[in-house]
Amino acid sequence: MSRTLRRRTTLAASLALVASLGLGACGSSDSGSSAVPPSGGGGGEDSLQSVYDAAPVADAAALLSDSTMAAIKERGVLRVGAALDAPLLSQQDPANPDDIQGFDIDLAKMLAIYIIGEPNIEVVPPASETREALLQNGTVDVVFNTYTITEERAQQISFAGPYFVSGLAVAVPADEDSISGIDDLGGKTVIVGANTPAVTAVPEQQPTAEVVSFATDPQCVQALTQGRGDAYVQDYTLLAADAQANSGIKVVGQPFTEEAYGIGLPPNDPDFKQFVNDWLEQIYADGSWAEIFDATLGTVGDGSTPEPPTIGSVPGS
């Protein structure tokens, strides 16, 4: 299916905000929605403007008659299930509620450009337990919400992607240069969160590491900055948020376990799934996926950009 690239010289005007803040990246209130104008990524308001300007736009022939994508094009706005308080993923600026930035939300804007020609999205903050219902009843068109692909969920809705692979990763003090990932943690004191997957994963990967646990993520971060451990192992996206909030730590390397995030789609709509997967392949190939990562999640890492995951590579995708 052919696609064309067009450059846009103007972007949509700001739409009115009609909802307040939701709750977490993986679960937030679904009591309202927010219409979002274009903005930049986590690296600054204008940092992704050139990416938006050069974003791919689907040929008219790809917007099949009576399809979901044709309906979105006619409506003029993509309705997105996404958090409003997930740093580096989908974060609303308290001082400017119209401004929502981050890896997930910038990808959603890119998908809106692909369908509509402009980054017009309306955000509906979901709770973890409401995401399937929002897709099933048509409240949202897509969900970008650190939405792990599972076979159980795929029986209720569809997934495009995966578009990102998270998992356990390593954070170290900002001035630490000898640790670049899990392979360097042998014989080290490693901080983990109590009752998290890291409790068992670290000894499996590095049997000689000394594991010390703390009850909460803030306590783990505090322990790391106080020198009570050499590294802290936790989910990559949570570590990225921690590093954004605390200049004393940084994330090194890429995740060493896998948790594949997908774009939630309505059930029983293979044309829309193929359409979204085709779009993902394009932004993988043209480098815009990597640019969005670098401007958001990549701003707190060690400078390495991961390879995008293979479409359809996990059960349920």
C-alpha positions in Angstrom: 0.0 0.0 0.0 1.7 3.2 -1.1 2.1 6.3 1.1 3.2 9.8 0.4 5.2 12.3 2.5 3.8 15.8 2.7 5.1 18.8 4.6 2.7 21.0 6.5 3.4 24.6 7.1 0.6 25.2 9.5 -0.7 23.2 12.5 -4.1 23.1 14.1 -5.1 25.8 16.5 -5.4 25.1 20.2 -8.6 23.3 21.2 -10.3 23.9 24.6 -9.2 21.7 27.5 -12.2 19.8 28.9 -10.6 17.6 31.5 -8.4 17.8 34.6 -5.4 15.6 35.4 -5.8 11.8 35.5 -3.9 9.4 37.7 -0.9 7.2 36.7 0.8 6.1 33.5 -0.8 2.7 33.7 -4.0 3.8 35.4 -5.8 7.1 35.5 -9.3 8.6 35.8 -11.5 8.3 32.8 -13.8 11.1 33.9 -13.0 13.5 31.1 -11.0 14.2 28.0 -8.6 16.8 26.7 -8.3 18.2 23.2 -4.6 18.7 22.6 -3.0 21.1 20.1 0.4 20.3 18.6 3.4 20.7 20.9 7.0 19.5 21.1 8.3 16.5 22.9 10.0 16.1 26.3 13.0 18.0 25.1 11.1 21.3 24.7 8.1 22.7 23.1 9.6 23.0 19.6 12.0 20.1 19.7 9.9 17.9 17.5 8.4 20.5 15.2 10.6 19.4 12.3 9.5 15.8 12.9 5.8 16.8 12.7 6.5 18.9 9.6 8.0 16.0 7.8 5.6 13.3 9.2 4.1 10.8 6.7 0.5 11.3 5.6 -1.5 8.4 4.2 -2.6 8.4 0.6 -6.4 8.9 0.2 -6.6 5.3 -1.1 -5.4 4.0 2.3 -8.4 5.5 4.0 -10.8 2.8 2.9 -14.4 3.6 2.5 -16.5 3.1 5.6 -13.4 2.3 7.6 -12.3 3.4 11.0 -9.6 5.6 9.5 -12.0 7.2 7.2 -14.3 8.0 10.1 -11.4 9.6 12.0 -10.5 11.6 9.0 -14.1 12.8 8.6 -14.3 13.7 12.3 -11.0 15.6 12.2 -9.6 14.4 15.5 -8.1 11.2 16.8 -9.5 10.1 20.2 -6.6 8.7 22.3 -6.6 6.9 25.6 -3.5 8.2 27.3 -2.3 9.3 30.7 -1.9 12.9 31.7 0.7 12.5 34.4 3.3 10.0 33.1 6.7 11.8 32.9 8.4 11.4 29.5 5.5 9.4 28.2 2.4 11.5 28.4 2.8 14.5 30.8 0.5 17.5 31.0 2.1 20.8 31.9 0.4 22.1 35.0 1.2 25.7 33.9 -0.2 25.1 30.4 -2.8 22.3 30.5 -3.1 22.4 26.7 0.5 21.1 26.5 0.9 17.4 26.8 4.3 15.9 25.9 6.1 12.6 25.9 6.9 9.5 23.9 3.4 8.0 23.9 1.6 11.3 23.2 4.0 12.4 20.5 3.5 9.1 18.7 -0.3 9.6 19.0 0.1 13.0 17.4 2.1 11.4 14.6 -0.6 8.9 14.0 -3.2 11.7 13.9 -1.1 13.5 11.2 -1.0 10.2 9.2 -4.7 10.0 9.2 -5.9 13.6 9.3 -3.0 15.6 8.1 -2.8 17.5 11.4 -1.8 16.4 14.9 -5.3 16.8 16.3 -5.9 14.5 19.2 -8.4 14.4 22.0 -7.0 12.7 25.2 -9.2 10.5 27.4 -7.3 9.4 30.5 -8.1 5.7 31.2 -7.7 3.6 34.2 -5.9 0.2 33.7 -9.2 -1.6 34.1 -11.1 0.6 31.7 -8.8 0.5 28.6 -10.5 -2.4 27.0 -14.0 -1.0 27.6 -13.0 2.4 26.1 -12.0 0.6 22.9 -14.9 -1.7 22.8 -17.5 1.0 23.2 -15.9 3.4 20.8 -15.0 6.1 23.4 -11.4 6.1 22.0 -9.9 5.1 18.7 -6.6 4.1 20.1 -4.8 3.6 23.4 -1.2 4.7 24.0 -0.8 3.9 27.7 2.3 1.7 28.4 -0.2 -1.0 27.3 1.6 -4.4 27.6 0.5 -6.8 24.9 -0.8 -10.1 26.3 -2.8 -12.9 24.8 -5.5 -12.5 27.4 -6.0 -8.8 26.5 -5.8 -9.6 22.8 -9.0 -11.7 23.2 -10.9 -8.5 24.1 -9.2 -5.9 21.8 -6.6 -5.7 19.1 -3.0 -4.5 19.3 -0.8 -2.9 16.7 2.9 -3.1 17.3 4.7 -3.6 19.5 6.0 0.0 19.3 8.3 -0.2 22.4 9.9 -2.8 24.5 10.3 -1.9 28.2 11.4 -4.1 31.0 13.9 -4.1 33.8 16.8 -1.7 33.4 19.6 -0.2 35.4 20.0 3.3 37.0 23.3 4.5 38.6 24.6 7.7 40.1 25.1 10.4 37.5 28.8 10.4 37.9 29.2 6.6 37.6 30.9 5.5 34.4 32.0 2.0 35.1 28.5 0.4 35.0 26.7 0.3 31.6 24.1 -2.3 32.3 23.2 -5.6 33.9 26.4 -7.2 32.8 28.4 -5.0 35.0 26.5 -5.7 38.3 28.4 -8.9 39.3 29.7 -8.4 42.9 27.9 -5.0 43.2 25.3 -3.9 45.7 22.0 -3.7 43.7 18.9 -1.8 45.0 15.5 -3.3 44.1 11.9 -2.5 45.0 10.3 -5.0 47.3 7.9 -7.3 45.6 9.0 -6.2 42.1 10.3 -8.6 39.3 13.8 -7.3 40.0 13.9 -9.2 43.3 14.3 -12.5 41.4 15.6 -11.2 38.0 18.8 -9.7 39.4 20.1 -12.9 41.1 19.2 -14.8 38.0 21.3 -12.5 35.9 24.1 -11.8 38.4 24.3 -14.4 41.2 27.2 -12.6 42.9 25.3 -9.3 43.2 24.2 -8.4 46.7 20.5 -7.4 46.5 19.0 -4.9 49.0 15.3 -4.0 48.8 13.3 -1.0 49.8 9.6 -0.6 50.0 8.9 2.2 47.6 10.5 3.7 44.4 11.3 7.0 46.2 13.1 5.1 48.9 15.1 3.2 46.3 16.1 6.4 44.5 17.1 8.0 47.8 19.2 4.9 48.7 21.0 5.1 45.3 21.8 8.8 45.7 23.0 8.3 49.3 25.5 5.6 48.1 23.8 2.7 49.8 24.0 0.7 46.6 25.9 0.8 43.3 22.8 0.5 41.0 19.0 0.4 41.1 17.1 -2.1 38.9 13.5 -1.2 38.1 11.2 -0.9 35.0 12.9 1.3 32.3 10.0 3.8 32.0 9.9 4.3 35.8 13.6 4.8 36.0 13.4 7.3 33.2 10.8 9.3 35.1 13.0 9.1 38.2 16.1 10.3 36.3 14.1 13.2 34.9 13.1 14.3 38.4 16.5 13.7 40.0 19.7 14.9 38.2 21.8 12.7 40.5 20.9 9.5 38.7 20.9 8.3 35.1 19.7 5.2 33.2 22.3 3.1 31.5 21.9 0.6 28.8 18.6 -0.9 27.5 16.1 -3.1 29.3 17.4 -6.7 29.9 13.9 -8.2 30.3 11.1 -7.7 27.8 7.7 -6.1 28.3 6.3 -5.2 24.8 4.0 -2.2 24.6 1.3 -2.1 22.0 -1.2 0.4 20.6 -4.6 -0.7 21.8 -7.2 -0.8 19.0 -10.9 -1.7 18.7 -11.6 -5.5 18.4 -12.4 -7.1 15.1 -11.0 -4.4 12.9 -8.2 -6.0 10.8 -8.1 -3.1 8.3 -7.4 -0.5 11.0 -4.8 -2.8 12.6 -3.0 -3.2 9.3 -3.2 0.5 8.7 -1.6 1.4 12.0 1.1 -1.3 11.6 1.9 0.1 8.2 2.3 3.6 9.8 4.6 2.2 12.5 6.8 0.6 9.8 7.1 3.9 8.1 8.1 5.9 11.2 10.6 3.1 12.0 12.1 3.3 8.6 12.3 7.1 8.2 13.9 7.6 11.6 11.1 9.7 13.2 10.3 7.0 15.8 14.0 7.3 16.9 13.8 11.1 17.0 10.8 11.0 19.2 12.4 8.5 21.6 15.6 10.7 21.7 13.5 13.8 22.5 11.5 12.1 25.3 12.6 8.9 27.0 16.1 9.2 25.6 16.8 12.5 27.3 17.6 10.8 30.6 19.5 7.8 29.3 23.1 7.2 28.3 22.6 8.4 24.7 21.9 5.0 23.1 18.8 4.8 21.0 17.1 1.3 20.9 16.1 -0.4 17.7 12.3 -0.4 17.3 10.7 -3.8 17.9 9.5 -6.0 15.1 5.8 -5.7 14.3 3.9 -8.8 15.4 6.9 -10.2 17.3 5.0 -11.1 20.5 2.0 -13.3 21.2 -1.1 -11.2 21.0 0.3 -8.7 18.5 
